Amino acid sequence: MAEVIFNKLEKVYSNGFKAVHAIDLSISEGEFMVIVGPSGCAKSTTLRMLAGLETISGGEVRIGNKIVNNLAPKERGIAMVFQNYALYPHMTVRENLAFGLKLSKLPKDQIESQVNEAAKILELEELLDRLPRQLSGGQAQRVAVGRAIVKKPDVFLFDEPLSNLDAKLRASMRIRISDLHKQLKASGKPATTVYVTHDQTEAMTMGDRICVMKLGHIMQVDTPDNLYHKPKNMFVAGFIGAPEMNIRKSLLVEKAGKLHIAIGNETMPLNAEKQEKVSAYAGQEVFYGVRPEFVSAIVASKLTDGLDVDNAIRLFENGVQPKIMSGIRALGFGPYAAEDVIRLAHNGVDVATFEALKAVAGTSAPVEHAIQFRQNGVGMSTVREAERQGFKNLTFEQFLKLHRAGVI
């Protein structure tokens, strides 16, 4: 296990083309770091410099407490898994797994022990005597990963290892590789992992942190959640997310002492944090971004009071269903604060609950009464049963008391 550090790392080819521009990156011991970006962003070049397969034009690479710029790949304590598996076709799975260990001249018993351990972790025991041509794509990739595991390296390097697999196998292998990292960590043998991909689904689901690159520059390094919700620039905002974020120009206008984004003939207020951040741009053109999946949440504003962009996102993230909220509003209830709408959603309150509440207590009844009705299973059938038994003009408390007693 070792920390990996890039310090002003550069790559310039003989024709003068600069592929990597003085990047700085620190990867903690045992961390799963994903480097992601579009084709041509130099992510694989960066990984190959770390592996010792590309010369370094400037800066330094550290693995642990060693500068490895001039060390051969075998001296760096790394193991690499390639896109094309790179298995020896004339060797069995067992021989492929053992090959690197034999070159290191380890004792035969130790080689056998490490091969069996890797085979068990990756569920390869039944495949050990097969040749690569007798394996499926997923099985071959597991052998390639196993060949890296048996070396017990300080750093695992993955260069787009799943791009040759179909969608179903990719999903399965993503889980296997993530589980493997967690399993090694839990067993006290964690290895720092650097994983290169152009697939943002892989990046977002596998990485502890993600490094987004563009044209040899690092655009942002952060957790998946922060990349998605707090992108630092327009490239990251547009690159992360499928479908991608809608980014549009708008005018930042002041209204009632607050800054708003102009959207067509309407305006939407910014929250307090963003008010402070963009105050210097009042009256100017700015860019704003809206993720497609958040748009439907704004429909819930029919039941809320003073909804801004961040509260609309909160409603979406807390499972608020716009159709249900619109139905409740149509009955004459609301508007409510966003917190109350979220409470309704968390308690599964639906339109039928509010129909019963309207019949018993009217549209001015508080949110808490709706939640109590839902928790006690009160619906219109309960209201009709009370009417059938001749109960009229009951207060909310009286109605709920009769229901809890089993009378209605």
C-alpha positions in Angstrom: 0.0 0.0 0.0 1.4 3.4 -1.0 0.4 7.0 -1.6 0.8 8.2 -5.2 1.7 11.8 -6.0 2.1 13.7 -9.3 4.1 16.9 -8.9 4.0 19.2 -12.0 3.9 16.1 -14.2 4.3 16.8 -17.9 4.5 14.9 -21.1 5.9 16.5 -24.3 6.4 14.3 -27.5 9.3 14.7 -29.9 7.2 16.7 -32.3 6.7 19.3 -29.6 3.1 18.4 -28.8 2.4 18.8 -25.1 0.0 16.1 -24.0 0.1 16.6 -20.2 0.3 20.1 -18.7 2.1 20.2 -15.3 -0.6 18.4 -13.4 -0.7 17.9 -9.6 -2.5 15.0 -8.0 -2.3 13.3 -4.6 -3.9 9.8 -4.2 -4.1 8.5 -0.7 -3.0 5.1 0.5 -5.7 2.5 -0.2 -7.8 5.0 -2.2 -9.7 4.1 -5.4 -9.0 7.0 -7.7 -10.7 7.1 -11.1 -9.3 9.3 -13.9 -12.0 10.1 -16.4 -12.4 12.3 -19.5 -13.2 12.3 -23.2 -10.9 10.6 -25.8 -7.7 12.5 -26.2 -7.6 14.0 -22.7 -4.3 12.2 -21.9 -5.7 10.0 -19.1 -4.1 6.8 -20.4 -0.8 8.7 -21.1 -0.9 9.8 -17.4 -1.4 6.3 -16.2 1.4 5.0 -18.5 3.8 7.5 -17.0 2.8 6.2 -13.6 3.4 2.7 -14.8 6.8 3.5 -16.4 5.6 2.7 -19.9 5.9 6.4 -21.0 8.9 8.6 -20.4 8.3 11.7 -18.2 9.1 15.0 -19.7 8.9 17.1 -16.6 7.9 17.0 -12.9 8.0 13.9 -10.8 6.0 10.8 -9.8 6.2 9.5 -6.3 5.0 6.0 -5.1 5.2 5.9 -1.3 8.4 7.7 -0.4 10.2 7.0 -3.7 10.6 9.2 -6.8 10.1 6.6 -9.5 10.7 8.7 -12.7 13.7 6.6 -13.7 12.7 3.2 -12.2 11.7 0.3 -14.5 8.1 -0.8 -14.2 9.0 -3.9 -12.3 10.7 -1.8 -9.6 7.8 0.4 -9.0 5.6 -2.0 -7.0 2.7 -1.7 -9.5 0.5 -4.2 -11.3 -1.4 -3.2 -14.4 -4.6 -4.5 -16.1 -4.9 -3.6 -19.8 -7.9 -3.1 -22.0 -7.0 -6.2 -24.2 -6.4 -8.6 -21.3 -2.8 -9.5 -22.6 -3.1 -13.2 -21.6 -0.6 -15.7 -23.0 -2.7 -17.8 -25.4 -0.5 -21.0 -25.0 -0.7 -21.0 -21.2 -3.5 -22.2 -19.0 -5.2 -19.8 -16.5 -3.0 -21.2 -13.7 0.2 -20.6 -15.8 -0.9 -17.1 -16.7 -1.5 -16.3 -13.1 1.8 -17.7 -12.0 4.0 -16.3 -14.8 5.0 -13.1 -13.2 5.7 -14.8 -9.9 8.0 -17.3 -11.6 9.9 -14.4 -13.2 10.4 -13.1 -9.7 11.9 -16.5 -8.8 9.6 -17.0 -5.8 9.5 -20.5 -4.2 7.1 -22.9 -5.8 5.0 -23.3 -2.7 4.5 -19.6 -2.4 3.6 -19.3 -6.1 1.0 -22.0 -5.7 -0.4 -20.4 -2.5 -0.8 -16.9 -4.1 -2.3 -18.3 -7.3 -4.9 -20.3 -5.3 -5.7 -17.3 -3.1 -6.3 -15.0 -6.2 -8.4 -17.7 -7.9 -10.6 -18.0 -4.8 -11.1 -14.3 -4.6 -12.1 -14.0 -8.3 -14.0 -17.4 -8.4 -11.5 -18.9 -10.9 -10.9 -22.2 -9.3 -12.8 -24.2 -11.9 -11.1 -22.4 -14.8 -7.5 -22.9 -13.7 -6.7 -25.6 -16.3 -8.4 -23.8 -19.3 -6.7 -22.0 -22.1 -7.6 -18.3 -22.8 -9.5 -19.3 -26.0 -11.8 -21.4 -23.8 -12.8 -18.4 -21.7 -15.6 -15.8 -22.1 -14.8 -12.1 -22.2 -15.7 -11.7 -18.5 -13.7 -14.7 -17.4 -10.6 -13.5 -19.4 -10.8 -10.1 -17.7 -11.0 -11.8 -14.3 -7.8 -13.7 -15.1 -6.1 -10.4 -16.1 -7.2 -8.9 -12.8 -6.0 -12.1 -11.0 -2.6 -11.8 -12.6 -2.4 -8.3 -11.0 -3.6 -9.5 -7.6 -1.1 -12.4 -7.2 1.8 -9.9 -7.3 0.4 -8.2 -4.2 1.4 -4.7 -5.5 1.4 -1.4 -3.7 -0.6 0.1 -6.6 -3.2 -1.4 -9.0 -3.4 0.3 -12.4 -6.5 -0.3 -14.6 -6.4 1.1 -18.2 -10.0 1.0 -19.5 -10.3 -2.8 -18.6 -14.0 -3.2 -19.3 -14.4 -1.4 -22.6 -14.2 -4.6 -24.7 -17.1 -6.2 -22.7 -20.8 -6.0 -23.4 -23.1 -3.8 -21.2 -24.2 -6.6 -18.9 -20.7 -7.9 -18.3 -19.4 -4.4 -17.7 -22.0 -3.9 -15.0 -21.0 -7.2 -13.4 -17.3 -6.6 -13.6 -17.7 -3.1 -12.1 -19.2 -4.7 -9.0 -16.5 -7.3 -8.9 -13.7 -4.9 -9.1 -15.3 -2.5 -6.5 -16.0 -5.5 -4.2 -12.4 -6.7 -4.6 -11.0 -3.4 -3.5 -13.3 -3.4 -0.5 -12.4 -7.0 0.3 -8.7 -6.4 0.2 -9.1 -3.3 2.4 -11.2 -5.2 4.9 -8.6 -8.0 5.0 -5.8 -5.6 6.0 -4.1 -5.8 2.5 -5.4 -2.6 0.8 -3.8 -1.5 -2.4 -4.0 2.0 -3.9 -6.0 1.8 -7.1 -5.8 4.1 -10.2 -8.5 3.3 -12.7 -8.7 5.0 -16.1 -12.0 5.1 -18.1 -14.0 7.3 -20.5 -17.2 5.8 -19.1 -18.7 8.2 -16.4 -21.0 5.5 -15.1 -17.9 3.5 -14.1 -16.3 6.6 -12.7 -19.3 7.6 -10.6 -20.1 4.1 -9.2 -16.5 2.9 -8.5 -14.3 5.8 -7.4 -13.7 7.1 -3.9 -12.7 10.2 -5.7 -12.7 11.1 -9.4 -10.1 13.2 -11.4 -11.7 14.8 -14.5 -9.3 15.6 -17.3 -9.5 17.6 -20.5 -6.8 18.1 -23.0 -4.0 17.2 -20.5 -5.3 19.5 -17.8 -7.1 18.4 -14.5 -10.5 20.1 -14.4 -11.6 18.9 -10.9 -10.8 16.2 -8.4 -13.6 15.4 -6.0 -16.0 12.8 -4.7 -18.7 11.6 -7.1 -21.4 13.5 -5.2 -19.6 16.8 -5.3 -18.7 16.4 -9.0 -22.4 15.9 -9.7 -23.9 18.6 -7.4 -21.0 21.1 -7.2 -19.1 21.1 -10.5 -16.3 23.8 -10.5 -16.6 24.7 -14.2 -18.8 24.3 -17.2 -16.8 21.4 -18.6 -17.3 19.2 -15.5 -21.0 20.3 -15.3 -21.6 19.3 -18.9 -19.4 16.1 -18.9 -20.7 14.5 -15.7 -24.3 13.3 -15.9 -26.3 11.3 -18.5 -28.3 12.9 -20.0 -25.9 15.9 -19.6 -26.8 19.1 -17.7 -28.6 21.8 -19.7 -26.4 24.9 -19.6 -28.0 28.2 -20.8 -27.2 31.9 -20.7 -29.3 34.1 -18.5 -29.5 37.6 -17.0 -28.8 37.9 -13.3 -31.5 40.4 -12.1 -32.2 41.9 -8.7 -35.8 41.7 -7.5 -37.2 42.6 -4.1 -33.6 42.8 -2.7 -32.6 39.3 -4.0 -30.8 38.1 -7.1 -32.8 36.0 -9.5 -32.1 34.1 -12.7 -34.3 35.2 -15.6 -35.9 32.2 -17.3 -38.0 33.4 -20.2 -40.6 35.8 -18.7 -40.2 34.3 -15.2 -37.5 34.6 -12.6 -36.2 32.2 -10.0 -34.5 33.3 -6.8 -31.0 32.0 -5.8 -30.4 30.7 -2.3 -28.4 32.6 0.3 -25.1 30.9 -0.4 -25.3 31.6 -4.1 -26.6 35.2 -3.5 -23.2 36.0 -1.9 -21.1 34.1 -4.5 -22.5 35.9 -7.5 -23.4 39.3 -6.1 -20.6 41.0 -8.1 -22.3 39.8 -11.3 -25.7 41.5 -10.8 -27.1 42.8 -14.0 -24.7 40.7 -16.1 -25.2 37.7 -18.3 -24.3 34.4 -16.6 -24.6 30.7 -17.3 -26.9 28.5 -15.3 -27.3 24.7 -15.4 -30.3 22.5 -14.8 -30.1 18.7 -14.8 -33.0 17.1 -16.7 -34.0 14.9 -13.8 -34.6 17.9 -11.5 -37.0 19.7 -13.9 -40.1 17.7 -12.8 -39.4 18.6 -9.2 -40.3 22.2 -10.0 -43.9 21.1 -10.7 -44.2 20.4 -7.0 -44.0 24.2 -6.4 -47.8 24.1 -6.7 -47.8 22.9 -3.1 -44.8 24.9 -1.8 -44.2 28.5 -0.9 -41.2 30.4 -2.2 -39.5 27.5 -3.9 -36.0 28.1 -5.3 -33.7 25.9 -7.3 -32.1 24.2 -4.3 -35.4 23.4 -2.7 -36.7 22.0 -6.0 -33.7 19.7 -6.0 -34.3 18.7 -2.4 -37.9 17.8 -3.2 -36.7 15.5 -6.0 -34.0 13.9 -3.9 -36.5 13.2 -1.1 -38.9 11.3 -3.4 -41.5 14.0 -3.8 -44.0 13.0 -6.5 -45.2 16.1 -8.5 -48.4 14.5 -9.6 -49.4 13.7 -6.0 -48.5 17.2 -4.8 -50.4 18.8 -7.6 -53.5 16.6 -6.7 -53.3 17.7 -3.1 -53.1 21.3 -4.2 -56.1 20.9 -6.4 -58.1 19.9 -3.3 -57.4 23.4 -1.9 -54.5 22.6 0.5 -51.3 24.5 0.8 -49.1 26.2 0.0 -46.6 24.5 2.4 -42.9 25.0 3.2 -40.5 22.6 1.4 -39.8 20.9 4.7 -43.4 20.0 5.2 -43.8 18.7 1.6 -40.7 16.4 2.3 -42.3 15.2 5.5 -45.5 14.3 3.6 -43.5 12.4 1.0 -41.4 10.5 3.7 -44.7 9.4 5.4 -46.3 8.3 2.1 -49.2 10.7 2.3 -51.2 10.6 -0.9 -54.2 12.4 -2.4 -56.7 10.0 -0.9 -55.4 10.8 2.6 -56.1 14.5 1.9 -59.5 13.8 0.5 -60.4 12.2 3.8 -58.8 15.1 5.8 -60.8 17.6 3.8 -64.0 15.8 4.5 -63.3 15.8 8.3 -61.3 18.9 9.0 -61.3 21.1 5.9 -58.4 22.5 3.9 -57.0 24.5 6.7 -55.9 21.4 8.6 -52.2 21.3 9.4 -49.7 18.9 7.7 -49.4 16.9 11.0 -53.1 15.9 10.7 -52.5 14.5 7.3 -49.5 12.5 8.5 -51.6 11.1 11.5 -54.4 10.1 9.1 -51.9 8.3 6.9 -50.2 6.5 9.8 -53.6 5.3 11.1 -54.8 4.2 7.7 -57.7 6.7 7.5 -59.2 7.1 4.0 -62.5 8.0 2.4 -63.9 4.5 3.3 -63.4 5.5 6.9 -65.2 8.8 6.4 -68.1 6.9 4.6 -68.4 4.4 7.5 -68.6 7.3 10.0 -71.4 8.9 7.9 -73.2 5.5 7.7 -73.2 5.3 11.5 -74.6 8.8 11.8 -71.5 10.6 13.1 -71.5 14.2 12.0 -69.6 17.4 12.7 -66.8 15.5 14.5 -63.5 17.3 15.3 -60.3 15.8 14.0 -59.4 14.5 17.4 -62.9 12.9 17.9 -62.8 11.3 14.5 -59.3 9.8 15.0 -60.2 8.6 18.5 -63.2 6.7 17.2 -61.1 5.2 14.4 -58.4 4.1 16.8 -61.0 2.5 19.1 -62.3 0.5 16.1 -65.7 2.1 16.1 -65.3 3.4 12.5 
